[in-house]
Structures are given as structure tokens and as C-alpha cells.
Amino acid sequence: MILAEEQEMSPAQVARWLSDKAAGGDPEVRERFEERFTSAALERNVYGAIVVHRGDPAGSGGKPVTVRLRMSELTDGPALEWALRWQRWRSANQAAGELERALLRATLRLGAGLQVKTLHVVEDGRLVQAGTVLESEKPLLAATKIEPWMLSIVAEFTGGRSAGEVHERSRQSGALPEGFGLADFAAMVAGMVERGYLELTESRKD
């Protein structure tokens, strides 16, 4: 199951919205709504989408899988369907102990909606680089601050290379930090696919 959040509203915001809609902003109506939310211990209202797949639980190791993601204005039905397929594929391979191997065999490319932003701050009166952020609005909303060395790894996903080939090229060139093993690399790739920074080449065929 996927819980995709579009927006979040506080109880006060919901009370204001309901009173404006039902009674033209009547303060007494708003107060009654707020009292009801307070007595119900409501903390927040979340709006978005719920995507559920009913099938054989053996495909995910016999355990239900729930993932919480963020929607953007570009997130549509096909994007949510893709997210569900990806989570099922990941869960099935993880349950079989094959996730790392499957990811390294997979051919990937840069996500069509990937944006890279470099952050700078002022130190001693000069602009210095403070970090790099990967962002994407489709299939889902995501933003991740990465270490500088990771950007050179992401840039290698061109020309139809598999994740295993990118890992080997990066290892031989010394781009990977000491102690960053194959399992760490596979986990990084999985996270980037989930956030839309990288795409499985098969993803647009479904």
C-alpha cells in the first residue's frame, strides 16, 4: 500500500475552511469546529491518495508493505501506479534475498524530471559551496541533500549502463569513499529510483 501525501492542514486551518464553506466564516461556527477537533484529539488532516494492491502476500515475504510518499502537482494516476509496481518489485526481490543482485543487473537512466541544485552560503564574506540537492516532482515530490562525491556517480547513469557497470567504473576511478561497499551502493541506487532521480529503463514500457 502507498500513502501519498499531497498537503497537510492543522485543525485550526480545517476549522476555518469548514466554517467559511458552511457559514460564511461565522466565528461561532469556527469555534464549535475547533472544540470538536480538540475533544477528538485531532492533530492534523492529511490529504492525498491511497493506492492498494490486493494479491498474494507471498510476493512480499508474507508481510504487508506500507510506504509513505509525497505528491506534487505533477503526480498523476500512472505515476502512482508506477510507484506501486516499484514497491512490489523491490519487496519481492528483497523477500527473495535478490534485491542487491537485481539492482546491479538493472539498466538505469537519469530521471526525466531530475534537477540538481548547488547550495552556497556566505563564510568570511565569501560564497562557499555548502551542499548539493537532488530534486524531482515526478513521479513524486522528493528532495535529497547528497554528499558532493555522489553527484559524479549519478552522472554516470547514461548510455544504457547497468548499476553494476556504474559501480565498477566508480570503484576503478576512486570515486567511491573508503568503506562504501556494494550493499551501500545498491541501497543508494534503490533510494534514487524510488525518488525519481533515476529510472529503470523498463519503467516506461509498463
C-alpha positions in Angstrom: 0.0 0.0 0.0 1.2 3.5 -0.8 0.1 6.6 1.2 0.9 9.6 -0.9 0.5 12.9 0.9 -0.5 16.0 -1.1 -1.0 18.5 1.6 -1.4 18.8 5.4 -3.7 21.1 7.4 -3.8 21.9 11.1 -7.1 21.6 13.0 -7.3 25.4 13.0 -7.0 25.6 9.2 -9.6 22.9 8.7 -12.0 24.6 11.2 -11.5 27.9 9.3 -12.1 26.2 5.9 -15.2 24.4 7.1 -16.7 27.5 8.8 -16.0 29.6 5.6 -17.7 27.0 3.5 -20.7 26.2 5.8 -21.4 29.5 7.4 -19.5 32.3 5.6 -16.8 32.5 8.2 -19.1 32.7 11.2 -16.7 32.9 14.3 -19.2 30.8 16.4 -19.3 28.1 13.9 -15.5 28.1 13.6 -15.2 27.9 17.4 -17.6 24.8 17.5 -15.5 23.1 14.9 -12.3 23.8 16.8 -13.9 22.4 20.1 -14.8 19.2 18.3 -11.4 18.7 16.9 -9.8 19.4 20.3 -12.1 16.9 22.0 -11.3 14.3 19.3 -7.5 15.0 19.9 -7.1 15.7 16.1 -3.5 16.7 15.4 -3.6 17.2 11.6 -5.6 16.5 8.5 -3.7 14.8 5.6 -5.0 15.0 2.1 -3.6 12.8 -0.7 -4.1 9.4 -2.3 -4.1 5.8 -1.1 -3.0 3.1 -3.5 -3.7 -0.5 -2.5 -2.7 -3.8 -4.2 -4.6 -6.9 -3.2 -2.7 -10.0 -4.2 -0.6 -12.9 -3.0 1.3 -11.7 0.2 4.0 -14.3 -0.6 5.4 -11.8 -3.1 6.5 -9.5 -0.3 7.6 -12.2 2.1 4.2 -12.7 3.6 4.2 -9.2 5.2 2.1 -6.2 4.1 4.2 -3.3 2.9 3.2 0.3 3.5 5.2 3.2 2.0 4.6 6.9 2.7 5.5 9.3 -0.1 4.7 12.9 -1.1 2.7 14.0 -4.1 3.4 17.0 -6.3 1.2 18.9 -8.8 2.7 16.6 -11.5 1.8 13.4 -9.7 -0.9 11.6 -11.6 -2.5 8.1 -11.7 0.2 6.5 -13.9 2.9 7.9 -11.5 1.2 6.3 -8.5 0.8 3.0 -10.4 4.5 3.1 -11.2 5.3 3.7 -7.5 3.2 0.7 -6.6 4.9 -1.5 -9.2 8.3 -0.4 -8.0 7.5 -1.1 -4.4 6.1 -4.6 -5.3 9.3 -5.3 -7.3 11.5 -4.1 -4.5 9.6 -6.1 -1.8 9.6 -9.3 -3.9 13.3 -9.2 -4.6 14.1 -8.2 -1.0 12.0 -11.1 0.3 13.9 -13.5 -2.0 17.2 -12.1 -0.9 17.9 -10.9 -4.5 17.4 -7.1 -4.2 21.1 -6.2 -4.4 21.8 -8.5 -7.4 18.6 -7.4 -9.2 19.5 -3.7 -8.8 23.1 -4.2 -10.0 21.8 -6.0 -13.1 19.2 -3.3 -13.9 19.8 -0.8 -16.6 19.1 2.8 -15.4 19.0 6.3 -16.8 18.7 9.8 -15.3 15.1 10.6 -14.3 13.4 12.9 -16.8 12.4 15.3 -14.0 15.7 15.3 -12.1 17.0 18.7 -11.0 20.4 19.3 -9.3 20.8 22.4 -7.1 24.0 23.5 -5.6 23.7 25.4 -2.3 26.1 28.2 -1.3 26.4 30.2 1.9 28.5 33.2 2.9 31.5 32.5 5.0 34.0 35.2 5.9 32.4 37.4 3.3 32.8 34.8 0.5 30.4 32.4 -1.2 31.3 28.8 -0.5 29.6 25.6 -1.5 27.5 24.2 1.3 25.9 21.1 -0.4 24.1 19.6 -3.4 20.4 18.8 -3.5 18.7 16.4 -5.9 15.0 17.3 -6.6 12.2 15.8 -8.6 8.5 16.5 -8.9 7.5 13.4 -11.0 6.6 10.7 -10.4 6.5 12.1 -6.8 7.8 15.0 -4.8 11.3 14.5 -3.5 14.3 16.5 -2.4 17.5 14.9 -1.0 20.8 16.6 0.1 23.7 14.4 -1.0 27.4 14.3 -0.5 29.4 16.0 -3.2 31.0 12.8 -4.4 27.6 11.2 -5.1 26.9 13.7 -7.9 29.6 12.2 -10.1 28.1 8.7 -9.5 24.6 9.9 -10.6 26.1 11.5 -13.7 27.4 8.0 -14.8 23.9 6.7 -15.4 24.0 7.5 -19.2 24.4 5.4 -22.3 22.3 2.4 -21.1 24.7 1.3 -18.3 23.7 -1.1 -15.6 24.1 -0.2 -12.0 26.8 -2.9 -11.7 28.8 -1.2 -14.5 28.4 2.2 -12.9 29.6 0.7 -9.6 32.7 -0.8 -11.3 33.6 2.4 -13.1 33.2 4.4 -9.9 35.3 1.9 -8.0 38.1 1.9 -10.5 38.2 5.7 -10.7 38.3 6.0 -7.0 35.0 7.9 -6.8 33.6 5.8 -4.0 34.7 6.7 -0.5 36.5 4.1 1.6 34.1 1.6 3.3 31.3 2.3 0.9 30.6 -1.3 -0.2 28.4 -2.9 -2.8 25.4 -3.2 -0.5 25.7 0.5 0.3 25.8 1.3 -3.4 22.7 -0.8 -4.1 20.8 0.9 -1.3 21.7 4.3 -2.7 20.5 3.3 -6.2 17.2 2.0 -4.8 16.6 5.2 -2.9 17.3 7.3 -6.0 14.9 5.2 -8.1 12.2 5.5 -5.5 12.6 9.3 -5.5 12.6 9.6 -9.3 16.2 10.7 -9.7 17.0 7.5 -11.6 14.6 5.5 -13.8 14.7 1.8 -14.6 14.7 1.6 -18.4 11.8 -0.9 -18.2 9.7 1.6 -16.2 8.3 3.4 -19.3 7.4 0.2 -21.0 4.7 -0.8 -18.5 
